[in-house]
Amino acid sequence: MLTSLRWRLFSSYLIIILVGVITLFGAASLIATTFFRANIRTILAEKGSSEAGIEALNLAFNSGVQNSLLIAVLASLLAALAISLFVSGRLAQPLNRIIRAANRIASGYYAERVQAPTIKEIAELASAFNQMAASLEQNEKLRREMVADLAHELRTPLTAIEGHMEGLLDGVLEPTPATFGRVQREARRLHRLAEELGTLSELDSPMLKLKLEKLSPLEIIEEVAARVRSQFEFKGISLEITSETELASLVKADRDRLEQSFINLLANALHYTEVGGQVKLSAKQVGNRVEFRVQDSGIGIASEHLPHLFDRFYRVDRSRARRGNSGGSGIGLTIVRRLVEAQEGDIWIESQLGQGTTVHFNLPLGSSD
């Protein structure tokens, strides 16, 4: 059963006071009586009941009271000190455990946890500490995975470029347009990764600046579709723009950031949609917001992966990504989420394995004035 720290402290002070009072009263009673009786016997034996004897009795009484009080006070202080040390030790013990655990976490042992004591406030502190430790452990795991994935993303195109250049220098490969085209694609892959990492770093900054303006949703998706349509046609995938009704409302957004979000989402849709499939872009007004959708007929995503899709470098199939077949850096969706949230929007994903994926995000309306 949990009890509050305030009640524990109040109880401990009350116990200390009671122990002190009882010790003082008991010691004073016993010692004063002993001193007084001993002095009376001595005085009566020496001076009898004369005036001098009465005065001596008064002195003996005062002396006995003073001596008994002195000894009683010392005894009560010792008792109170012992009780205080015991109570403070019981209170400090769980705090010391938390301190030791904090020191171990500071040394890199992120799996360290503390057991919750029976004191309510310290139990809440221990629970918060354990949550913090779990978060640090998870962040450290993600950091290690991110470094490993980033090294892989850099190593793959660099290895390809190095191999082609060595082949050209050794005469194994012919300096044909196809060879140079492969080198150029790997260089572009590196360039894209560098741009995405730079964008992600910029989005992490609290000084991120947006140029918000009133934009036509249909105009934006038409411009984006025109920029990427040739890539979809090359792969044999149809790219359609759909709208349930004529959308005349304006959306409040940063044009470049909004287009960048669509480009990243369409790149994912293009990669995970098979030849002959289709991708749809749409926009509609929902309340005081405009909802955009990027819907594909691709391979879909299992439900257990959906909560993690916006995590940095998260791949649905890490083994496939390690073989270099993922086609992406694993931070595209992270960037999109940051961009949408920076513009006061929300984003979510619906998907079923084998039935395609739909990414929804909304942004606030802008006045048409």
N, C-alpha and C positions, 0 to 999 in steps of 0.2 A: 504494500500500500504506500502510495506517495504522500509525503507530508511537505508542507511549504518550508522554505528556509527561514522565513520570518517566525513561524511557530517554533521551529527548532531553536532559534536563537533566544526567543522569549522564554521557552521552557528551560534552556540551559542557564540563563540568568536567574530565573526563579529558583532553580535547584541550587545554584551557588549561594544565593541569598539565604535560602532555607537551611542549607548545610552550615553556613556561617553562623546563623542565629542559633540553631540548635547546639552547635559546638560551643559557641560562646556562653549560652545559658547553662549548658551542662557542666562545662569546665568551671565557670564562675561559681556555680552552686556547690560543686564538690570541693574545689580548692579553697573557696572562702570559708566554708564550714570547717575544713581541716585546719586551716591556719588559725581561725578564730578559737577553736577548741584548744588547740595546743597552747596558744598564748594565754587563754584564760587560766588553764591549769597552772602555768608558770607564775602568773601574777598573783593568783589566790594563794599559791603556796608561799610566795615571798612577801606580799604586802597586805594580804587579807582584804577586808572591805572598806578600808580607809579612803579618805579623799584622794590620796595619791594613787590608791588602787583603782578608783573609778577613772581617774585621768589616764592611767596606764591601760585600762580596758578600752577607752576610746581610741588611744593610739594604736592598740593592738587590732581593733576593728578596722580602722582606716588602713593600716598596713596590710591586713589580710585581704580587704577588698581590692586594694591597688595591686597586690601581688597576683591575686586570682584573676583580675581583669587582664593584667599583662600576659599571663600565661594563656588565658582563654582567647585573647585576641590573636596571639601567635598561633595557637592551635587552629582557630577558625580560618586564619589566613592560609595556613598550610593545607587545610581541607579544601578551601575554595580554590587554591592554586592547583591542587591535584585534580579536582573536578573540571576546572577550566582547561587544563592540559588534555584531559581525556576527551572532553566535548569538542575542543578545537581540532584535536587530532582526527576525530571522526568526521568533522566537517571538511577538513583539509585533504583527507585521503582521496576522495574522488577528484578533487581539483588537481591534486598532484598527478593522478593518473592521466588526466587530460593534458597536463603540461608535458609529461613524458611522451605521450602519444603525439603531441604537436611537434616536439623536437624530432621525433623519428620521421614524421612526415616531412619536416623541413630538410631532413637528411636524404629524402628520396624514397622512403618506405611508405608508399601511398596506400598500401593495403591495411595499414594500422587502423584499428577501431577501439572504442572504449565502451565498457559496459555501463549501462544506465544505472545510477544509484537510486535509492528510495527517496531522496530529497527532490521535491518537484522541480524547483528552479534549476538545480544542477542536472537533473535528468533531462530537462529541456535543452540545457547547454550541451550535454553529451549527445543528444539526438541531432542538434544542429551541427555539432562538430563532425559526427559520422556522415551526415549528408554532404558537408563540405569535403570531407576526405574522399567520399565516393565520387563526387564531382571532379576532384583533382585527379583521382585515379583514372577516370574515364577520359579526361582531357589529356592526360599524359599518354594514354593508349592511343588516342586519336592523333596526338602529335607525332608519336613514333610511326604510326601508319602513314601519316601525311608525308613525313620525311622520306619514308621508303617509297611511297607512290610517286612523289615528286622526282626522286632519283631515277625511278623507272621511266617516268615520262620524259625526262631529259636524256636518259641513256639510249632509249630506243631510236629516236631520230638521229642522234649523234653517231650511234653505231652504224646506221644505214648510210649516213653521209660519208663517214670515214671509210666504210667498205667500198662505196662507189668511187671515191677519190683514189683509193689505193688501186682499185681495178683499172681506173683510167691511167694512173701513173705507170703501172706494170704492163699495160697493154692488154690486159685480160678483157676489159670492156671497151667497146667501140664508143668513141665520142659522138653518139647519135642523139637526136632530139629526145628520144625516149629515155635515154640514160640521164640526160640533164633534167628532164621533166621529173624523174623520180627524186633526184637530189633537191630540186626546187620544192616538191611537195613536202619533203621532210623538213626543209628549212622553214616553210610556211607553218608547219606543225609546231616547230619551236617558237616561231614568232607569235602564233596564236596562244600558246601556253604562257609566254611572257606577258602578253597583253592581258590575259585572264587573271594572272597572278597580280599584275599591277592594278587591275580594276578591283579585285578583291581587297587588296591592301588599302586602296582608296576608300572603299565602302566601309572598312573597319574604322576609318578615321572619324572622330567626332566633328571634324571641320569640313565634312562633305558638303559641297555646295551644289544646289540644283537650280536650274533655270525653268521654273514652273510657268507654263503659259496655257492658254485655252486652245485645245486642238480638236480637230474633227476625228473621231475614232475610225470612221470608214476610210478617210483619207490616209491615215497612218497605216492601216493594215493593207491597203492597196499599194502604197509605196513599198512596204516591206516585201509583199508578195512579188512585186515587179523585180526587186533586187535579187531574189533567190529562185525565181521561177525556172531559170535555165538549168540550175542544179537538179531540180526535181524532174524536169523533162529529160535530162541526161540519164537519170536512173530509171525512168519509166514510171514515175509516181505523179499522180494528178494533184494539183494544189488549187483548192477552191476557196472562194470567199462567199460566205453565206450571211444572210441577215433576215430575221423574221419580219421586221418592219423597217421602214426608212428611219434611220437614226439621225435625227437633226441636232441632238444635244452635243455639247462640247465637253471634253474631259480635261481636267486640270492635271497636267503632267509635264515632265521634261522630255522634249522630243527625242533627243539623242539617247537618253536612258530608256525610254519606252521602246524605241526601235531596236536598241541593243537587247532588250528582254525578248522581243519577238525573234530576233536572229538566233539567239541561244536556244530558244524553245523549238524553232523550226529545224535547227541543226540536229537536235535530238530526234525529232519526228522523222527527219530524212534518214537518219542512220538506222533507226529501229523499225522502219516500215519496208516491207518486202516489195520487190518489183511488181507493178500492177496495182499497188495499194493506193490509198488516197489520204490526203491531209486537208483538213478544213480550218479556215480562220473565220471567226465570227465575233461580233460585238453587239451587245444589246443593253438597254437601260434597265436597271433593277433598282427601284427606289431612287435614292439620291446618288447612285453610283452607276458607272458603266462597267459591265462585266465582259471581259474578253475570254475567248476560248481558243485553244489550239488542240484540235482533235485528230488523232491518227488511227489508222487501221492496222497498226503494227503488232509486235509480238506480245505487248502487254507486260504487266508487272505483277508479281505475286503480292498478296496483301501484307505479308510480313515485312516487306521491304518499303512499303509506302511511308511509314513514319520517319525513315532515315534518308529519303531521297534528297533532302536539302542539306544534308551534312557534307562537309568538305571531303572531297576525294572518295565519297561513298560510291561503290560499284555494286550492282545487283549480283553480278557474277565476277568475283575477284580473280578466280583462276583464269577466266577468259580475258580479263583485263591484263593479267600478268603475261599472257601470251601475245599481247599487243593487238587484240582484236576488238577492243572496246571502242576505238575511234575517238574517244573524248578524254578530257583531263579529269573528269569527276568533280569539277567545280562550277560547271555551267549553271546548274540549277541553284547552287548556293548564291551565285551572282544575281540570278533573276529574283530570288526571294529578297535579297538585300535591296535591290533596285526598287522592287514593288513596295516594300515596307518603308523605304525612304520617302516614297511619294504618297504615304498614308494609305496604302492599299493592303489587300489581303490576297493570299495565294494558296491554292490547294490542288491536289491531284486525285483523280479517279481513274482506276485501271483494274482490269481483270486479265489474268494470264491468257494469252491467245486471242483476246478480243479488243486490243488496242488501248490507248491511253488518252485521257483528256486533261489538260492543264487549264484550270480556271484562275483568273486573277481579276480583281476589280480596282478601280480608281475613282476618286470623288469627282462629281460633276463640276464643271466650270460654268460660270454665268455666261449667257449668250449675249450680254450687252457689249 
